[in-house]
Amino acid sequence: ADATYDYDVLVIGAGPGGYVAAIRAAQLGLKTACAESRETLGGTCLNVGCIPSKAMLHASEYFDAAANGAMAKMGIKVTPELDLETMHGQRRDAVKQLTGGIEFLFKKNKVTWLKGRAAFEDAHTVDVAGQRVTAKNIVIATGSSVTALPGVTIDQKVVVDSTGALELPKVPEHLVVIGGGVIGLELGSVWRRLGAKVTVVEYVDQVLPGFDGEVRKEANKIFKKQDLEFKLSTKVTGVQVAGDKATITVEPAAGGAAETIEADCVLVSIGRRPNTEGLALDKIGIEVNNRGQIEIDHDFRTKADGVWAIGDVVPGPMLAHKAEDEGIAVAENIAGQHGIVNHDVIPSVVYTWPEIAGVGLTEEQAKANGEIKVGKFPMAGNSRAKTNHEDGGFVKVIADAKSDRVLGVWCIASVAGTMIAQAAQAMEFGATSEDIAYTCHAHPTHSEAIKEAAMAVTGKPIHV
Ligand code: FAD
């Protein structure tokens, strides 16, 4: 350790980016501290994001399977009764165990947790709750917060953000979700399954902006079958709350006659913005870009010498696994190694039922870049999905027409989030569609659909 400083590495923020960076730095022999202003470690992801949302999705999926007759079809007749408090309890338990797990890992790896908000004094000094701490390297991993809708106040009762939507004390009669992105669809699904009427209002003409076009269309069809209602190409112009009811005013995105929707709960899920307020970035000469993000180079260095940044606060998809991988890479770079994240191969998953996942280019992006071949395989042709009575969904493999190198893979399937890992790995290794087609896949598994979609690239799947 360099005696000039209190620490070799100080990480600001203990989300999946920050806590992973801190642990890796300590594993590499660097004296490391991590400042976190929350009461618990784990950031957005463990406290109010990935983990609690998955706890509610998992539990509500069971409830729905019992309620909608899916279990009865398999000879299990039950009439479910909702005990929402217990469902919330198991969510809180999952969060507690996992955030406690990070605390344990900090202790095990000798990472010091500095409790409190950090603000820069200079590029090697921060103030953490009144305490002056110096470090040779400082990693900004402050994450992101919910984007507000101008003029709409989040009261966490009638008008909630994702954090409030995880904790509703009762099932709403009518939940209006503003924003048809991943978070809105996941949380909308939770409350729909538990009995709420759910209407999703989306500004653009299809849900899941950024996903492959065909996947978006198919997803929309599936969600409609699950009785989620959609108002696409529609903008919200106001939300009026009176007592425990809200009136949402909407109008066509292109302009036109306004209408109102009555609801007892409104979820604002229009996106997230990077957390840089209060960091005193001006003291170290860093300005944010027009999206509020901190710009970095290939090695995660900011403009300020000795200051690095990773995760939701820098450009790229706002995803926990992207933040984690950047956390490992930045620590390795600080230690003089060569940490790299391949930003072309970062999977995205929507944990609805079925799950929706993709990695690499969409068909639209790939087409715009050059000649491509596309292989598609329906989940209806997959024996395991069929056996499990799962209908709907497909896998699509997009390959370069000349080299056959896989450019993107998209799946809608019950376990698409798990399936997409093999596609990411294949792409990381520079696989061709033929490589996947000639890899032996265990039978009967959902993953065979990826193999068959790869076979379909050359027009020769078997089971369709
Ligand atoms: P964060 O997790 O936001 O952590 C930053 C931490 O820094 C926070 O704990 C904050 O308190 C702390 N902090 C900020 N400023 C300071 C300061 N000045 N001093 C000290 N501490 C500070 N991603 C997925 O990949 N999969 C999912 O399934 C998924 N589901 C999600 C569901 C929801 C409802 C939400 C809201 C998000 C979800 N995400 C998901 C996104 C994921 O949570 C984020 O991409 C991820 O948490 C980003 O990690 P991070 O380390 O950059 O920042």
Boltz pocket constraint, residues with backbone or C-beta under 6 A from the ligand:
constraints:
  - pocket:
      binder: B
      contacts: [[A, 12], [A, 13], [A, 14], [A, 15], [A, 16], [A, 17], [A, 18], [A, 19], [A, 35], [A, 36], [A, 37], [A, 38], [A, 40], [A, 42], [A, 43], [A, 44], [A, 45], [A, 46], [A, 48], [A, 49], [A, 50], [A, 51], [A, 53], [A, 116], [A, 117], [A, 118], [A, 119], [A, 141], [A, 142], [A, 143], [A, 144], [A, 162], [A, 163], [A, 183], [A, 275], [A, 277], [A, 278], [A, 279], [A, 310], [A, 311], [A, 312], [A, 313], [A, 317], [A, 318], [A, 319], [A, 320], [A, 321], [A, 322], [A, 323], [A, 349], [A, 351]]
      max_distance: 6.0
